[in-house]
Amino acid sequence: QVQLQESGPGLVKPSETLSLTCTVSGGSISSYYWSWIRQPAGKGLEWIGHIYTSGSTNYNPSLKRRVTMSVDTSKNQFSLKLSSVTAADTAVYYCAREEGCTSTSCYTANWFDPWGQGTLVTVSS
Amino acid sequence: QSVLTQPPSVSGAPGQRVTISCTGSSSNIGAGYDVHWYQQLPGTAPKLLIYGNNNRPSGVPDRFSGSKSGTSASLAITGLQAEDEADYYCQSYDSSLSGSVFGGGTKLTVL
């Protein structure tokens, strides 16, 4: 089955750019939306945005100014860049595949399945 | 402040039934967008529990069920077990934000 794995630096300095990559294994990255979601310690989940395999993106308005996502279909990877980070960006970052249809039905909102195990990114000098 | 509102905590004794509510608005659940639920065990990534309001992925026990009405949705867990102790999140789409939104999460304690 499809598995996702996040990778990237665990420590980023304030004002710098956070960069993470998600590697998809066990299946093709093609023809899906791929999302980044984060979770500060002890808090809830926040959708950061998603990218389609064509390169089309949609970002959370609260982060849009600082977020860039990209996809490399040849490597079965997609990436997140978050610029000008502060301590408020410290969180576990998850990558996930979006689904909106089963073999029999399509739905009006996509869900996230599967998820990567998550990677903790700390913003500190 | 999450777009979808959940109670911070619920609790129940083993064998009992509990429900977790998820309240939205006219730009998300009330607009007809479907609701999904996730279970997050301590120290792990969220796992899809219910999709499309009331559908269980393969492997999810039928003790878990979902429903949706108006601007709200609910997750019901019957026959509570100790292993159900986790955080639960609802998720949908919001047309004002043009993206996915989550509830703030509900911590389930099995007494």
Chai-1 contact restraints between the chains, C-beta under 6 A:
chainA,res_idxA,chainB,res_idxB,connection_type,confidence,min_distance_angstrom,max_distance_angstrom,comment,restraint_id
A,G44,B,G104,contact,1.0,0.0,6.0,A-B,restraint_1
A,G44,B,G105,contact,1.0,0.0,6.0,A-B,restraint_2
A,L45,B,Y89,contact,1.0,0.0,6.0,A-B,restraint_3
A,L45,B,F102,contact,1.0,0.0,6.0,A-B,restraint_4
A,W47,B,G99,contact,1.0,0.0,6.0,A-B,restraint_5
A,W47,B,S100,contact,1.0,0.0,6.0,A-B,restraint_6
A,N58,B,G99,contact,1.0,0.0,6.0,A-B,restraint_7
A,N60,B,G99,contact,1.0,0.0,6.0,A-B,restraint_8
A,P61,B,L97,contact,1.0,0.0,6.0,A-B,restraint_9
A,Y94,B,A45,contact,1.0,0.0,6.0,A-B,restraint_10
A,Y107,B,D34,contact,1.0,0.0,6.0,A-B,restraint_11
A,Y107,B,G52,contact,1.0,0.0,6.0,A-B,restraint_12
A,T108,B,Y33,contact,1.0,0.0,6.0,A-B,restraint_13
A,T108,B,D34,contact,1.0,0.0,6.0,A-B,restraint_14
A,A109,B,Y33,contact,1.0,0.0,6.0,A-B,restraint_15
A,A109,B,D34,contact,1.0,0.0,6.0,A-B,restraint_16
A,A109,B,S92,contact,1.0,0.0,6.0,A-B,restraint_17
A,A109,B,Y93,contact,1.0,0.0,6.0,A-B,restraint_18
A,W111,B,H36,contact,1.0,0.0,6.0,A-B,restraint_19
A,W111,B,Y51,contact,1.0,0.0,6.0,A-B,restraint_20
A,D113,B,L48,contact,1.0,0.0,6.0,A-B,restraint_21
A,W115,B,A45,contact,1.0,0.0,6.0,A-B,restraint_22
A,W115,B,P46,contact,1.0,0.0,6.0,A-B,restraint_23
A,Q117,B,A45,contact,1.0,0.0,6.0,A-B,restraint_24
A,G118,B,A45,contact,1.0,0.0,6.0,A-B,restraint_25
